[in-house]
Every structure is written in C-alpha cells, then in structure tokens.
C-alpha cells in the first residue's frame, strides 16, 4: 500500500512532474457547461441515493465534485492531468474554502476501488461521505457562481 502523502507533498510532486498546466485564458463557456452537466449528474446521483444504489451514488457524487473542482480551477487558468493533483492544487491554493485534503483522498481512493478493483460501496461508506459530498458540492457551486 502506498504511503499517504500530505497535500503539500502531493502538490510538490505534481508541480515537479508537470501535472499542473497553466492555460492562457479563462474559458467561461466551459465553466457554465460544466455546471450544467454537474447539475444533471447530481440529479442522477440523488436518484441513486433514493434507491440505495451506493456504488452509483458514490461514483456520481465523486464525478460531480471532480467536475466542479475542475470548473473552479478554470478561474486560476489551471488544468490538472490527474485527480490527485487537481485536489492538491485546490487545497493548497484555496485554503479559504476550508476543504479537507483527507476527504478528497478518501473519496478518490474509494472511487478508484470501485472502478479498478471491484470494491463495492457499503451503507457505512456512503453514510461516512454523504454530508461532506453535499457540503463541498454546494460550496463549490456557490463559489463558482460568485466568480461568474
């Protein structure tokens, strides 16, 4: 099992390996489109929650959160080449949002477990993440709205 990295350690490696790319401009249309797609995926995620389809709900909530973080970082003109670097950049460069690196790592590794290793989400996994998923999604939507 790989050693857990802090946000700072991960961010340093991401910079060193060139996994964070600087863009020339802010693409407002991409941000708006990402918001629309995230809203649609969130509706599907909520349907999965109602039906207690934890794997689908977890993956969809993760995808919504990932898409919102990508959209938010468009304002910084940053594109990440992987999810871990995306979340590390957000946590290091936007501490004012008060988002937890540990939470991002927990959901990223759980989502990878679902997608790549056949590790299902159980009721307790969902309950442990649901509140933070919703809080982070609403925080990012609000902050993106302010910047638009």
N, C-alpha and C positions, 0 to 999 in steps of 0.2 A: 504494500500500500504506500503510495507517495506521501511524503511529508507535507503537512499542511503549511501553506505559505500565508504570510500576512498580506494585506492589501498592498503595503509598501513594497514588499519583496516581489510580489507578482507584477506590480506596476513597473518596477525597475527592469525586470526581465522582458516585459512587453516592449518597453522603450528600446532596450538593448537589441532585441531581435527584430525590431521594425514592425511589430504587430499593430502599432497605432499610426494611422496615416492621417496627415493633415490635408484637408480639402481646401480648394481655392475659394469657395463661396458657400453660403447657407442656402440649401435647397428647400424653400418654404413649401413648395408643392409636394415634395416627398414627405415632409413632416405632416402636412394635412392628410395626405393619403394614408400614411402610417397610422394616424389617429383613427381614421375611418375603419381601416382593417382591424385595428386593435379592438374597437368597439364591437365589431361583428364577431370577432373571436371571443370576446368577453361574454357576449350573449350566449354563444355556444358552450362556453365553459360553465356558465351558470346553469344551463340546461343539464349538463353532465353532473353538476353538483346535486341538482334536484333528484336525479335518477341514481345517485350514489355510484356513478361511474368514475371512481377516483383516479384511475390512470389517465383517462381522457381529460378530466378536470385539471389535474396537476400539469399535464403537458400543455394544455391550452392556456392556463394561467401563466405558466412559465413563458410561453411564446408571447403573450400579451405584454408581460413585464419586459422581456427582452426587446420587443419592438418599440416600446415606449422609451426605454433607455437609449436605444439607437436614435430615435427621433430627437430626444433631449440633447444628445451629444452632437447632433447636426448644428445646433446653435454655437458649439465650440469649434465647428468645422473639423470634427474628428470622426474617423471611421476605424473601427476595430476589426481585425482579421479573425478574432475568436471571441467567444462569450466571456471567458475569464478575464481577458484584457479589457473588454467593454465595461464589466462591472468594477474592475480595479480602477480604471480611469475615473468612473463616476464617483466612487467612494473617496478617492484621493483628492480629486479636483473640485468636488462639490460637498464638502463636509457639512455645509449649512442645511442640506436636505436631511441629515441625520439618518441615513440608510446604513444598514448593517452589512459589512463585508461577510461576516459569518453566515448571515441568512442567505446571501447570494450564493455563497459556496455550497451551503446545504441544499438549496433547491437545484443548483446546477448539477451537482453530483447525483442527486436523486433522479433528476430528469435523464442524465446520461445512463443511470442504472436501468431505467425503464427502456430507453431507446436501444441501448447497445448490449445489455446484459440480461434482459428479461426479468428484471427485479420489479415486481408489482408494487404499487402503492396500496397500503392498507389504510383502514379507517384512521388509525392513530397518526400516520404520516400526514394525511390530509388535515386533520384537526390541528396538528402542530404547525402547519404552514398557512392555513386559510386566512387568519386575521392579518398576518403580515403581507400576504399577497394582496389582499384588498386595500390595506393601508398604503402600500407602496404604489400600487396602480393608481389610486386616487391622488396621491401626492404628485406623481409624475404627470398625470393628466392636468392637474391644476397648474403646475409649474410651466408646462408646455403652453397652456392657454395664456398664461401671463406674458410669455415671450412672443407669442403670435400677436 
